Amino acid sequence: MIKTETEYRLTKQRIDQSREANIKMREQLIAEGLTVEEIERVMEPTLAFQAQFIEEVEWYERVRAGDLSPIRNLNQLGQILIGLRIASGLTQKELAERLEVSESLVSRDEKNDYHGISVERAQRILDALGGQATVVVVPAAKSEQKELAAV
């Protein structure tokens, strides 16, 4: 996941470079006489890797524009906190200053997607970013409740 503007710019450069490399690779494979199917099979891992970069860039651009999708699982809280910082236009350093902690702590926390932070700490981060959280808890369907009870 892209977490900084620098990572965003570097990832966009990687995408451009990989597109150019893919064009050259495809031309070389054609020159070697491979069939269309063989070329697609050879290029599949490279194209999948490129698609992952594109997906990350699209996510970063969405959250930077303020499009924070609801999460369905509290394990995604870290991702939404990072997205909120990006949407707020703050750097990790600026968030650290607001929290009165070191920039390296914010960087490390984001690298780990805020895994294991307390509710109080999450609220401090939300407050520092001017964000709000709405939590909706939905009970499991009757069939799911029976399965859980049997475990």
KETIVEX-722018 format. One record per atom (N, C-alpha, C, O): residue number from 1; residue in three letters; x, y, z; atom name. Coordinates in steps of 0.001 Angstrom, whole numbers. Layout:
REM residues N
resi_resn_px_py_pz_name
NUM_ala_X_Y_Z_CA
...
//
This chain:
REM residues 151
resi_resn_px_py_pz_name
1_met_847_-1177_0_N
1_met_0_0_0_CA
1_met_893_1242_0_C
1_met_1874_1319_740_O
2_ile_540_2190_-827_N
2_ile_1253_3463_-906_CA
2_ile_810_4323_266_C
2_ile_-385_4484_515_O
3_lys_1801_4882_996_N
3_lys_1472_5651_2188_CA
3_lys_1988_7077_2162_C
3_lys_1619_7887_3013_O
4_thr_2839_7394_1192_N
4_thr_3387_8742_1110_CA
4_thr_3371_9234_-334_C
4_thr_3268_8452_-1279_O
5_glu_3475_10540_-470_N
5_glu_3504_11137_-1809_CA
5_glu_4741_10661_-2584_C
5_glu_4676_10458_-3797_O
6_thr_5843_10489_-1893_N
6_thr_7065_9999_-2541_CA
6_thr_6851_8584_-3079_C
6_thr_7221_8290_-4215_O
7_glu_6253_7708_-2266_N
7_glu_5957_6352_-2726_CA
7_glu_5008_6381_-3918_C
7_glu_5145_5583_-4846_O
8_tyr_4052_7298_-3892_N
8_tyr_3093_7440_-4992_CA
8_tyr_3826_7786_-6294_C
8_tyr_3612_7149_-7325_O
9_arg_4686_8797_-6232_N
9_arg_5428_9205_-7437_CA
9_arg_6330_8081_-7945_C
9_arg_6409_7845_-9151_O
10_leu_7008_7392_-7034_N
10_leu_7889_6293_-7444_CA
10_leu_7103_5147_-8072_C
10_leu_7548_4541_-9046_O
11_thr_5949_4857_-7517_N
11_thr_5121_3777_-8061_CA
11_thr_4621_4139_-9453_C
11_thr_4592_3287_-10341_O
12_lys_4228_5389_-9649_N
12_lys_3798_5819_-10992_CA
12_lys_4949_5676_-11986_C
12_lys_4731_5260_-13124_O
13_gln_6169_6015_-11571_N
13_gln_7335_5846_-12444_CA
13_gln_7552_4363_-12773_C
13_gln_7844_4010_-13916_O
14_arg_7408_3508_-11766_N
14_arg_7569_2063_-11993_CA
14_arg_6546_1544_-12994_C
14_arg_6861_707_-13840_O
15_ile_5329_2043_-12893_N
15_ile_4286_1617_-13833_CA
15_ile_4676_2015_-15253_C
15_ile_4582_1203_-16174_O
16_asp_5111_3254_-15433_N
16_asp_5526_3711_-16763_CA
16_asp_6689_2877_-17291_C
16_asp_6698_2482_-18457_O
17_gln_7667_2611_-16431_N
17_gln_8827_1813_-16841_CA
17_gln_8417_389_-17194_C
17_gln_8913_-184_-18164_O
18_ser_7502_-183_-16399_N
18_ser_7095_-1559_-16688_CA
18_ser_6277_-1633_-17970_C
18_ser_6359_-2620_-18702_O
19_arg_5485_-591_-18250_N
19_arg_4740_-581_-19518_CA
19_arg_5692_-591_-20699_C
19_arg_5491_-1325_-21666_O
20_glu_6741_238_-20613_N
20_glu_7743_275_-21687_CA
20_glu_8450_-1069_-21819_C
20_glu_8657_-1560_-22929_O
21_ala_8819_-1660_-20689_N
21_ala_9506_-2952_-20707_CA
21_ala_8588_-4040_-21266_C
21_ala_9046_-4934_-21977_O
22_asn_7302_-3967_-20948_N
22_asn_6358_-4967_-21455_CA
22_asn_6216_-4883_-22967_C
22_asn_6116_-5904_-23648_O
23_ile_6209_-3666_-23482_N
23_ile_6130_-3495_-24941_CA
23_ile_7346_-4133_-25610_C
23_ile_7209_-4857_-26596_O
24_lys_8530_-3863_-25073_N
24_lys_9764_-4438_-25638_CA
24_lys_9768_-5958_-25515_C
24_lys_10170_-6664_-26439_O
25_met_9310_-6461_-24348_N
25_met_9282_-7906_-24145_CA
25_met_8334_-8566_-25132_C
25_met_8657_-9598_-25721_O
26_arg_7156_-7965_-25311_N
26_arg_6176_-8519_-26244_CA
26_arg_6759_-8542_-27661_C
26_arg_6607_-9536_-28372_O
27_glu_7422_-7464_-28076_N
27_glu_8033_-7404_-29409_CA
27_glu_9100_-8479_-29572_C
27_glu_9204_-9111_-30623_O
28_gln_9896_-8680_-28513_N
28_gln_10948_-9700_-28560_CA
28_gln_10348_-11102_-28665_C
28_gln_10844_-11939_-29419_O
29_leu_9292_-11351_-27915_N
29_leu_8660_-12671_-27949_CA
29_leu_8009_-12939_-29305_C
29_leu_8026_-14067_-29796_O
30_ile_7440_-11904_-29899_N
30_ile_6870_-12043_-31252_CA
30_ile_7983_-12376_-32238_C
30_ile_7834_-13253_-33088_O
31_ala_9110_-11656_-32113_N
31_ala_10247_-11886_-33010_CA
31_ala_10795_-13311_-32862_C
31_ala_11317_-13888_-33816_O
32_glu_10666_-13869_-31645_N
32_glu_11138_-15230_-31416_CA
32_glu_10152_-16277_-31929_C
32_glu_10444_-17473_-31910_O
33_gly_8985_-15826_-32386_N
33_gly_8027_-16730_-33003_CA
33_gly_7032_-17372_-32056_C
33_gly_6397_-18362_-32419_O
34_leu_6877_-16837_-30849_N
34_leu_5911_-17401_-29908_CA
34_leu_4491_-17078_-30363_C
34_leu_4242_-16053_-30998_O
35_thr_3575_-17972_-30027_N
35_thr_2170_-17732_-30344_CA
35_thr_1602_-16716_-29358_C
35_thr_2227_-16404_-28344_O
36_val_424_-16208_-29661_N
36_val_-242_-15242_-28789_CA
36_val_-461_-15848_-27400_C
36_val_-251_-15191_-26381_O
37_glu_-888_-17120_-27381_N
37_glu_-1136_-17800_-26107_CA
37_glu_145_-17939_-25299_C
37_glu_147_-17728_-24087_O
38_glu_1237_-18294_-25976_N
38_glu_2521_-18439_-25288_CA
38_glu_3009_-17092_-24748_C
38_glu_3541_-17015_-23640_O
39_ile_2827_-16062_-25518_N
39_ile_3235_-14719_-25082_CA
39_ile_2446_-14302_-23842_C
39_ile_3014_-13779_-22882_O
40_glu_1141_-14536_-23870_N
40_glu_312_-14159_-22718_CA
40_glu_726_-14941_-21473_C
40_glu_750_-14392_-20372_O
41_arg_1050_-16215_-21648_N
41_arg_1458_-17045_-20518_CA
41_arg_2793_-16557_-19950_C
41_arg_2971_-16515_-18733_O
42_val_3718_-16195_-20816_N
42_val_5027_-15703_-20376_CA
42_val_4881_-14355_-19657_C
42_val_5560_-14091_-18665_O
43_met_3997_-13521_-20168_N
43_met_3879_-12163_-19627_CA
43_met_2927_-12055_-18438_C
43_met_2881_-11016_-17778_O
44_glu_2174_-13102_-18160_N
44_glu_1163_-13044_-17101_CA
44_glu_1707_-12577_-15749_C
44_glu_1100_-11696_-15140_O
45_pro_2833_-13129_-15244_N
45_pro_3327_-12658_-13937_CA
45_pro_3701_-11171_-13945_C
45_pro_3426_-10454_-12983_O
46_thr_4321_-10719_-15017_N
46_thr_4713_-9319_-15119_CA
46_thr_3492_-8414_-15159_C
46_thr_3471_-7365_-14516_O
47_leu_2486_-8814_-15905_N
47_leu_1264_-8015_-16003_CA
47_leu_502_-8000_-14679_C
47_leu_-103_-6989_-14323_O
48_ala_530_-9115_-13951_N
48_ala_-130_-9173_-12643_CA
48_ala_569_-8235_-11661_C
48_ala_-86_-7546_-10879_O
49_phe_1873_-8212_-11705_N
49_phe_2652_-7326_-10837_CA
49_phe_2333_-5867_-11166_C
49_phe_2144_-5049_-10266_O
50_gln_2277_-5554_-12440_N
50_gln_1940_-4201_-12884_CA
50_gln_525_-3833_-12447_C
50_gln_292_-2701_-12022_O
51_ala_-412_-4752_-12543_N
51_ala_-1798_-4490_-12134_CA
51_ala_-1879_-4169_-10646_C
51_ala_-2697_-3347_-10232_O
52_gln_-1039_-4809_-9846_N
52_gln_-1011_-4524_-8414_CA
52_gln_-559_-3081_-8166_C
52_gln_-1141_-2381_-7337_O
53_phe_466_-2643_-8876_N
53_phe_928_-1255_-8753_CA
53_phe_-179_-283_-9150_C
53_phe_-407_721_-8474_O
54_ile_-863_-588_-10247_N
54_ile_-1943_281_-10721_CA
54_ile_-3049_365_-9679_C
54_ile_-3584_1445_-9427_O
55_glu_-3394_-757_-9077_N
55_glu_-4426_-789_-8034_CA
55_glu_-4018_72_-6829_C
55_glu_-4845_788_-6264_O
56_glu_-2752_-4_-6447_N
56_glu_-2273_801_-5325_CA
56_glu_-2334_2293_-5644_C
56_glu_-2720_3090_-4789_O
57_val_-1964_2675_-6850_N
57_val_-2035_4071_-7265_CA
57_val_-3482_4551_-7256_C
57_val_-3775_5653_-6790_O
58_glu_-4384_3720_-7772_N
58_glu_-5798_4093_-7794_CA
58_glu_-6342_4268_-6382_C
58_glu_-7112_5195_-6132_O
59_trp_-5951_3387_-5444_N
59_trp_-6385_3513_-4044_CA
59_trp_-5872_4832_-3463_C
59_trp_-6629_5574_-2839_O
60_tyr_-4599_5118_-3667_N
60_tyr_-4005_6344_-3128_CA
60_tyr_-4723_7573_-3687_C
60_tyr_-5031_8504_-2943_O
61_glu_-4985_7578_-4967_N
61_glu_-5669_8721_-5587_CA
61_glu_-7090_8876_-5042_C
61_glu_-7556_9995_-4831_O
62_arg_-7777_7756_-4815_N
62_arg_-9132_7819_-4247_CA
62_arg_-9111_8408_-2832_C
62_arg_-9876_9321_-2521_O
63_val_-8224_7877_-1977_N
63_val_-8220_8369_-592_CA
63_val_-7705_9799_-525_C
63_val_-8156_10577_316_O
64_arg_-6779_10154_-1386_N
64_arg_-6285_11537_-1414_CA
64_arg_-7420_12488_-1771_C
64_arg_-7431_13636_-1326_O
65_ala_-8369_12021_-2567_N
65_ala_-9531_12829_-2944_CA
65_ala_-10634_12766_-1881_C
65_ala_-11681_13395_-2032_O
66_gly_-10395_12003_-799_N
66_gly_-11366_11941_290_CA
66_gly_-12349_10798_205_C
66_gly_-13293_10742_993_O
67_asp_-12154_9880_-730_N
67_asp_-13052_8740_-885_CA
67_asp_-12580_7602_14_C
67_asp_-11781_6760_-397_O
68_leu_-13086_7589_1248_N
68_leu_-12737_6544_2204_CA
68_leu_-13897_5568_2301_C
68_leu_-14951_5888_2852_O
69_ser_-13696_4399_1770_N
69_ser_-14758_3394_1773_CA
69_ser_-14971_2858_3182_C
69_ser_-14022_2747_3958_O
70_pro_-16218_2525_3514_N
70_pro_-16474_1917_4823_CA
70_pro_-15711_600_4952_C
70_pro_-15480_-99_3966_O
71_ile_-15328_279_6181_N
71_ile_-14659_-994_6403_CA
71_ile_-15651_-1978_7003_C
71_ile_-16589_-1576_7692_O
72_arg_-15451_-3240_6748_N
72_arg_-16347_-4287_7228_CA
72_arg_-15736_-5068_8387_C
72_arg_-16392_-5919_8986_O
73_asn_-14481_-4773_8696_N
73_asn_-13757_-5543_9683_CA
73_asn_-12801_-4596_10408_C
73_asn_-12117_-3803_9760_O
74_leu_-12743_-4663_11717_N
74_leu_-11878_-3760_12473_CA
74_leu_-10399_-3982_12180_C
74_leu_-9577_-3125_12504_O
75_asn_-10045_-5107_11578_N
75_asn_-8660_-5325_11165_CA
75_asn_-8246_-4353_10057_C
75_asn_-7056_-4202_9782_O
76_gln_-9210_-3698_9425_N
76_gln_-8928_-2722_8371_CA
76_gln_-8802_-1307_8926_C
76_gln_-8643_-358_8160_O
77_leu_-8872_-1154_10241_N
77_leu_-8813_166_10857_CA
77_leu_-7530_906_10494_C
77_leu_-7561_2103_10210_O
78_gly_-6414_203_10501_N
78_gly_-5141_836_10162_CA
78_gly_-5160_1431_8765_C
78_gly_-4689_2549_8552_O
79_gln_-5702_688_7821_N
79_gln_-5769_1176_6442_CA
79_gln_-6615_2433_6359_C
79_gln_-6284_3353_5611_O
80_ile_-7702_2484_7116_N
80_ile_-8574_3653_7054_CA
80_ile_-7921_4848_7743_C
80_ile_-8122_5985_7317_O
81_leu_-7138_4610_8806_N
81_leu_-6408_5711_9459_CA
81_leu_-5359_6292_8521_C
81_leu_-5183_7509_8459_O
82_ile_-4672_5436_7801_N
82_ile_-3684_5902_6825_CA
82_ile_-4390_6686_5720_C
82_ile_-3928_7751_5312_O
83_gly_-5506_6154_5242_N
83_gly_-6283_6845_4213_CA
83_gly_-6777_8195_4690_C
83_gly_-6785_9156_3920_O
84_leu_-7189_8289_5945_N
84_leu_-7660_9560_6494_CA
84_leu_-6529_10579_6562_C
84_leu_-6734_11762_6290_O
85_arg_-5326_10114_6929_N
85_arg_-4178_11040_6947_CA
85_arg_-3903_11568_5543_C
85_arg_-3683_12764_5349_O
86_ile_-3918_10668_4573_N
86_ile_-3668_11075_3184_CA
86_ile_-4759_12032_2710_C
86_ile_-4461_13052_2090_O
87_ala_-6032_11707_3000_N
87_ala_-7152_12565_2603_CA
87_ala_-7063_13930_3273_C
87_ala_-7503_14931_2707_O
88_ser_-6498_13973_4470_N
88_ser_-6343_15233_5198_CA
88_ser_-5193_16073_4648_C
88_ser_-5027_17233_5025_O
89_gly_-4406_15483_3762_N
89_gly_-3294_16207_3164_CA
89_gly_-2100_16355_4089_C
89_gly_-1264_17239_3896_O
90_leu_-2018_15495_5090_N
90_leu_-918_15575_6043_CA
90_leu_170_14565_5716_C
90_leu_-105_13468_5229_O
91_thr_1395_14949_5988_N
91_thr_2503_14003_5895_CA
91_thr_2588_13239_7204_C
91_thr_1941_13598_8188_O
92_gln_3379_12198_7209_N
92_gln_3601_11458_8448_CA
92_gln_4233_12373_9501_C
92_gln_3916_12276_10687_O
93_lys_5120_13252_9063_N
93_lys_5784_14183_9984_CA
93_lys_4764_15124_10619_C
93_lys_4810_15371_11825_O
94_glu_3851_15647_9816_N
94_glu_2836_16565_10344_CA
94_glu_1900_15864_11323_C
94_glu_1514_16450_12333_O
95_leu_1530_14612_11035_N
95_leu_710_13859_11968_CA
95_leu_1474_13626_13269_C
95_leu_914_13763_14357_O
96_ala_2750_13275_13154_N
96_ala_3572_13055_14348_CA
96_ala_3609_14307_15214_C
96_ala_3521_14218_16439_O
97_glu_3738_15471_14586_N
97_glu_3749_16726_15342_CA
97_glu_2428_16932_16072_C
97_glu_2419_17356_17227_O
98_arg_1317_16637_15413_N
98_arg_3_16788_16056_CA
98_arg_-172_15819_17226_C
98_arg_-811_16139_18229_O
99_leu_408_14639_17075_N
99_leu_299_13622_18124_CA
99_leu_1370_13776_19204_C
99_leu_1326_13126_20248_O
100_glu_2337_14660_18919_N
100_glu_3483_14875_19806_CA
100_glu_4273_13583_20014_C
100_glu_4638_13221_21132_O
101_val_4521_12905_18894_N
101_val_5352_11700_18878_CA
101_val_6375_11872_17761_C
101_val_6321_12845_17009_O
102_ser_7305_10929_17652_N
102_ser_8322_11019_16602_CA
102_ser_7736_10596_15253_C
102_ser_6801_9799_15171_O
103_glu_8319_11157_14215_N
103_glu_7911_10779_12861_CA
103_glu_8189_9294_12620_C
103_glu_7427_8621_11925_O
104_ser_9277_8791_13193_N
104_ser_9604_7374_13004_CA
104_ser_8537_6469_13620_C
104_ser_8295_5377_13107_O
105_leu_7891_6904_14716_N
105_leu_6818_6113_15317_CA
105_leu_5619_6038_14376_C
105_leu_5045_4967_14179_O
106_val_5243_7174_13797_N
106_val_4117_7184_12851_CA
106_val_4457_6321_11637_C
106_val_3624_5543_11172_O
107_ser_5671_6458_11131_N
107_ser_6094_5675_9974_CA
107_ser_6045_4182_10289_C
107_ser_5546_3396_9484_O
108_arg_6552_3792_11435_N
108_arg_6556_2384_11839_CA
108_arg_5122_1874_12023_C
108_arg_4781_777_11581_O
109_asp_4284_2695_12686_N
109_asp_2890_2296_12876_CA
109_asp_2184_2087_11543_C
109_asp_1449_1116_11364_O
110_glu_2416_3006_10608_N
110_glu_1762_2877_9301_CA
110_glu_2320_1693_8515_C
110_glu_1589_1022_7787_O
111_lys_3601_1447_8665_N
111_lys_4193_286_7991_CA
111_lys_3504_-989_8455_C
111_lys_3322_-1924_7675_O
112_asn_3121_-1023_9730_N
112_asn_2432_-2179_10307_CA
112_asn_918_-2028_10284_C
112_asn_214_-2778_10960_O
113_asp_404_-1066_9514_N
113_asp_-1032_-803_9403_CA
113_asp_-1697_-623_10764_C
113_asp_-2842_-1025_10970_O
114_tyr_-962_-13_11682_N
114_tyr_-1459_261_13038_CA
114_tyr_-1924_-1005_13757_C
114_tyr_-2789_-947_14631_O
115_his_-1357_-2127_13392_N
115_his_-1753_-3398_14003_CA
115_his_-1538_-3358_15521_C
115_his_-463_-2997_15998_O
116_gly_-2566_-3731_16257_N
116_gly_-2455_-3865_17701_CA
116_gly_-2586_-2581_18499_C
116_gly_-2341_-2586_19705_O
117_ile_-2969_-1470_17857_N
117_ile_-3107_-242_18635_CA
117_ile_-4371_-307_19485_C
117_ile_-5310_-1040_19174_O
118_ser_-4378_464_20549_N
118_ser_-5544_488_21441_CA
118_ser_-6642_1373_20845_C
118_ser_-6399_2169_19937_O
119_val_-7833_1216_21371_N
119_val_-8954_2059_20958_CA
119_val_-8640_3516_21284_C
119_val_-8944_4412_20497_O
120_glu_-8035_3750_22437_N
120_glu_-7688_5120_22841_CA
120_glu_-6705_5747_21857_C
120_glu_-6838_6916_21494_O
121_arg_-5729_4970_21433_N
121_arg_-4735_5491_20483_CA
121_arg_-5386_5772_19132_C
121_arg_-5097_6788_18501_O
122_ala_-6253_4887_18694_N
122_ala_-6964_5108_17432_CA
122_ala_-7786_6391_17515_C
122_ala_-7844_7156_16552_O
123_gln_-8420_6627_18664_N
123_gln_-9214_7846_18831_CA
123_gln_-8327_9085_18815_C
123_gln_-8709_10112_18255_O
124_arg_-7146_8997_19422_N
124_arg_-6198_10129_19390_CA
124_arg_-5814_10470_17954_C
124_arg_-5729_11641_17583_O
125_ile_-5587_9446_17165_N
125_ile_-5215_9656_15756_CA
125_ile_-6393_10271_15005_C
125_ile_-6216_11223_14245_O
126_leu_-7588_9732_15215_N
126_leu_-8785_10303_14585_CA
126_leu_-8939_11775_14954_C
126_leu_-9203_12614_14093_O
127_asp_-8774_12084_16242_N
127_asp_-8893_13472_16698_CA
127_asp_-7839_14360_16039_C
127_asp_-8144_15476_15618_O
128_ala_-6604_13872_15948_N
128_ala_-5525_14650_15344_CA
128_ala_-5791_14920_13865_C
128_ala_-5337_15925_13317_O
129_leu_-6521_14029_13233_N
129_leu_-6829_14166_11808_CA
129_leu_-8177_14844_11571_C
129_leu_-8562_15090_10428_O
130_gly_-8884_15141_12650_N
130_gly_-10193_15775_12508_CA
130_gly_-11235_14832_11946_C
130_gly_-12210_15272_11336_O
131_gly_-11039_13539_12145_N
131_gly_-11965_12552_11602_CA
131_gly_-12957_12063_12641_C
131_gly_-12819_12326_13836_O
132_gln_-13939_11359_12166_N
132_gln_-14942_10740_13019_CA
132_gln_-15121_9303_12571_C
132_gln_-14939_8973_11399_O
133_ala_-15478_8458_13518_N
133_ala_-15761_7068_13186_CA
133_ala_-17188_6744_13591_C
133_ala_-17652_7147_14658_O
134_thr_-17860_6027_12746_N
134_thr_-19191_5516_13053_CA
134_thr_-19089_4000_12993_C
134_thr_-18691_3434_11975_O
135_val_-19450_3356_14083_N
135_val_-19363_1902_14135_CA
135_val_-20770_1328_14156_C
135_val_-21606_1732_14965_O
136_val_-21019_394_13271_N
136_val_-22297_-298_13226_CA
136_val_-21992_-1782_13419_C
136_val_-21234_-2379_12655_O
137_val_-22586_-2358_14440_N
137_val_-22385_-3773_14696_CA
137_val_-23665_-4503_14311_C
137_val_-24755_-4153_14763_O
138_val_-23515_-5511_13478_N
138_val_-24659_-6263_12981_CA
138_val_-24529_-7693_13481_C
138_val_-23488_-8323_13291_O
139_pro_-25573_-8211_14117_N
139_pro_-25487_-9606_14588_CA
139_pro_-25405_-10566_13411_C
139_pro_-25884_-10288_12311_O
140_ala_-24789_-11688_13679_N
140_ala_-24689_-12718_12644_CA
140_ala_-26078_-13250_12334_C
140_ala_-26966_-13229_13186_O
141_ala_-26258_-13724_11116_N
141_ala_-27528_-14354_10730_CA
141_ala_-27750_-15588_11599_C
141_ala_-26793_-16155_12124_O
142_lys_-28978_-15998_11750_N
142_lys_-29326_-17140_12605_CA
142_lys_-28487_-18376_12276_C
142_lys_-28009_-19056_13184_O
143_ser_-28305_-18672_10988_N
143_ser_-27531_-19858_10609_CA
143_ser_-26078_-19711_11037_C
143_ser_-25457_-20689_11453_O
144_glu_-25525_-18503_10941_N
144_glu_-24150_-18263_11368_CA
144_glu_-24035_-18379_12879_C
144_glu_-23029_-18881_13380_O
145_gln_-25052_-17923_13623_N
145_gln_-25032_-18013_15078_CA
145_gln_-25011_-19476_15524_C
145_gln_-24320_-19818_16483_O
146_lys_-25761_-20336_14839_N
146_lys_-25793_-21750_15182_CA
146_lys_-24433_-22385_14923_C
146_lys_-23965_-23199_15719_O
147_glu_-23793_-22013_13807_N
147_glu_-22464_-22531_13484_CA
147_glu_-21459_-22091_14531_C
147_glu_-20625_-22893_14953_O
148_leu_-21515_-20828_14966_N
148_leu_-20594_-20317_15972_CA
148_leu_-20811_-21025_17315_C
148_leu_-19848_-21330_18019_O
149_ala_-22064_-21283_17665_N
149_ala_-22365_-21947_18930_CA
149_ala_-21852_-23381_18936_C
149_ala_-21493_-23908_19989_O
150_ala_-21816_-24007_17782_N
150_ala_-21365_-25393_17695_CA
150_ala_-19849_-25512_17834_C
150_ala_-19344_-26594_18136_O
151_val_-19135_-24446_17625_N
151_val_-17664_-24481_17670_CA
151_val_-17146_-24504_19053_C
151_val_-15932_-24534_19257_O
//
